[in-house]
Amino acid sequence: MIDYDMRMEMIFIPAKNGYIKVYVYGFSNLGTWGNAVAEFNGVTVTAKGFNKKRTIVRSISKLHESLVRKGRKNE
């Protein structure tokens, strides 16, 4: 794979306390790996997979899990 073929998509989802930012890269050809990085208020998680849509959803669900765990620690 050539470096200039690497594209990154940025998805910004509005939330009460800011934006959930999802960065998606890879998935250039059919059957290639890709990554999705979700970030919110300094908490960052990554997910890797073949299916772009499922990988994005997985990264957001991992972000939710880590935010819930972080909230439990503060109580």
C-alpha positions as CSV (number, residue, x, y, z in Angstrom):
1,M,0.0,0.0,0.0
2,I,1.2,3.4,-0.9
3,D,1.2,6.2,1.8
4,Y,-0.8,8.7,-0.3
5,D,-3.6,6.2,-0.7
6,M,-4.2,6.3,3.1
7,R,-7.3,8.4,3.8
8,M,-8.8,9.3,7.2
9,E,-12.4,10.2,7.8
10,M,-13.4,12.3,10.8
11,I,-16.9,12.0,12.3
12,F,-18.0,14.5,14.9
13,I,-21.1,13.5,16.9
14,P,-22.5,16.3,19.2
15,A,-23.1,15.4,22.8
16,K,-24.1,17.4,25.9
17,N,-20.6,18.0,27.1
18,G,-18.8,18.4,23.8
19,Y,-18.2,16.3,20.7
20,I,-17.5,12.6,20.3
21,K,-14.7,12.5,17.6
22,V,-14.3,9.3,15.6
23,Y,-11.3,9.0,13.3
24,V,-11.5,6.2,10.7
25,Y,-8.7,5.1,8.5
26,G,-7.7,2.0,6.5
27,F,-10.5,0.1,4.7
28,S,-9.0,1.1,1.3
29,N,-9.7,-2.2,-0.5
30,L,-12.1,-4.9,0.0
31,G,-10.9,-7.2,2.7
32,T,-8.3,-4.9,4.2
33,W,-8.0,-4.0,7.9
34,G,-9.0,-0.6,9.2
35,N,-9.0,1.3,12.5
36,A,-11.5,3.5,14.3
37,V,-10.4,5.8,17.1
38,A,-13.1,7.3,19.3
39,E,-12.3,10.2,21.6
40,F,-14.4,12.2,24.2
41,N,-13.2,14.4,27.0
42,G,-9.7,13.0,27.0
43,V,-10.8,9.4,26.9
44,T,-9.6,7.6,23.8
45,V,-10.3,4.0,22.6
46,T,-9.5,2.1,19.4
47,A,-11.0,-0.7,17.5
48,K,-9.6,-2.7,14.6
49,G,-11.6,-4.7,12.1
50,F,-12.6,-5.6,8.5
51,N,-16.1,-4.2,8.4
52,K,-16.0,-0.4,8.5
53,K,-19.5,0.2,10.0
54,R,-19.1,-2.5,12.7
55,T,-15.6,-1.2,13.6
56,I,-17.0,2.3,14.1
57,V,-19.8,1.1,16.3
58,R,-17.4,-1.1,18.3
59,S,-15.1,1.9,19.0
60,I,-18.1,4.0,20.2
61,S,-19.4,1.2,22.4
62,K,-15.9,0.7,23.9
63,L,-15.8,4.4,24.6
64,H,-19.1,4.2,26.3
65,E,-17.9,1.3,28.5
66,S,-14.7,3.2,29.5
67,L,-16.7,6.3,30.3
68,V,-19.1,4.3,32.5
69,R,-16.2,2.7,34.3
70,K,-14.5,6.1,34.8
71,G,-17.8,7.5,36.2
72,R,-18.0,4.6,38.7
73,K,-14.4,5.3,39.9
74,N,-15.3,9.0,40.7
75,E,-18.3,8.1,42.9
